Amino acid sequence: MHTRDWLRARLGRLPPARPSPWRARDAGTGRPGDAAVLVPIVLAAEPFVLLTRRSALLRHHAGQVSFPGGRADPGDGDAAATALREAGEEIGLDPSLAELAGRLPDQPTVAGAFTIVPIVALLPPEATWRASADEVAAIFGLSLDVLLDPDAPRRILDGPRAGSWSWPHPEHDVWGATAAILVQLARCLSRT
């Protein structure tokens, strides 16, 4: 059973969730932009990772599975602030309910437009969320049992997504940066 104490012990190896402040953007240099996502683990009777499917109406990454998150705003002091603000906007999450557990390694997007800082948070079972009609088409979970199954993630071998990770889900296509972050989280939780 994956208890709160078990998760805290495994996640305790991560670097702190509040990293150094965002760097100033270097306009015109081609450096990927700053972005952060919240990787929420809901501490339900059977814990799960909370994911979203982006609205088909969005200009970028329409219809793709993602974590709540996005580009840093000028007022965001660090990646955790960005991730919590975006989670509030996208899924209505009360940031006071998120217990920041640490950060996973930075993850470039498949297209290379952004470098994503994944901030892991534990959410109590009573946490609620609601999809922003403008940004989120669906909110769903990936159980820790699936996350920790070493045979679950797959490398995509051909086509435009070749080299990307993919995770099984009966209703949603989980691939790209989101799947790569899930691989990092599974590795963190699987270490003894």
Rosetta blueprint (number, residue, H / E / L):
1 M L
2 H L
3 T L
4 R H
5 D H
6 W H
7 L H
8 R H
9 A H
10 R H
11 L H
12 G L
13 R L
14 L L
15 P L
16 P L
17 A L
18 R L
19 P L
20 S L
21 P L
22 W L
23 R L
24 A L
25 R L
26 D L
27 A L
28 G L
29 T L
30 G L
31 R L
32 P L
33 G E
34 D E
35 A E
36 A E
37 V E
38 L E
39 V E
40 P E
41 I E
42 V E
43 L L
44 A L
45 A L
46 E L
47 P L
48 F E
49 V E
50 L E
51 L E
52 T E
53 R E
54 R E
55 S L
56 A L
57 L L
58 L L
59 R L
60 H L
61 H L
62 A L
63 G L
64 Q L
65 V E
66 S E
67 F L
68 P L
69 G E
70 G E
71 R E
72 A L
73 D L
74 P L
75 G L
76 D L
77 G L
78 D L
79 A H
80 A H
81 A H
82 T H
83 A H
84 L H
85 R H
86 E H
87 A H
88 G H
89 E H
90 E H
91 I H
92 G L
93 L L
94 D L
95 P H
96 S H
97 L H
98 A L
99 E E
100 L E
101 A E
102 G E
103 R E
104 L L
105 P L
106 D L
107 Q E
108 P E
109 T L
110 V L
111 A L
112 G L
113 A L
114 F E
115 T E
116 I E
117 V E
118 P E
119 I E
120 V E
121 A E
122 L E
123 L E
124 P L
125 P L
126 E L
127 A L
128 T L
129 W L
130 R L
131 A L
132 S L
133 A L
134 D L
135 E L
136 V E
137 A E
138 A E
139 I E
140 F E
141 G E
142 L E
143 S E
144 L H
145 D H
146 V H
147 L H
148 L L
149 D L
150 P L
151 D L
152 A L
153 P L
154 R E
155 R E
156 I L
157 L L
158 D L
159 G L
160 P L
161 R L
162 A L
163 G L
164 S L
165 W E
166 S E
167 W E
168 P L
169 H L
170 P L
171 E L
172 H L
173 D L
174 V E
175 W E
176 G H
177 A H
178 T H
179 A H
180 A H
181 I H
182 L H
183 V H
184 Q H
185 L H
186 A H
187 R H
188 C H
189 L H
190 S H
191 R L
192 T L
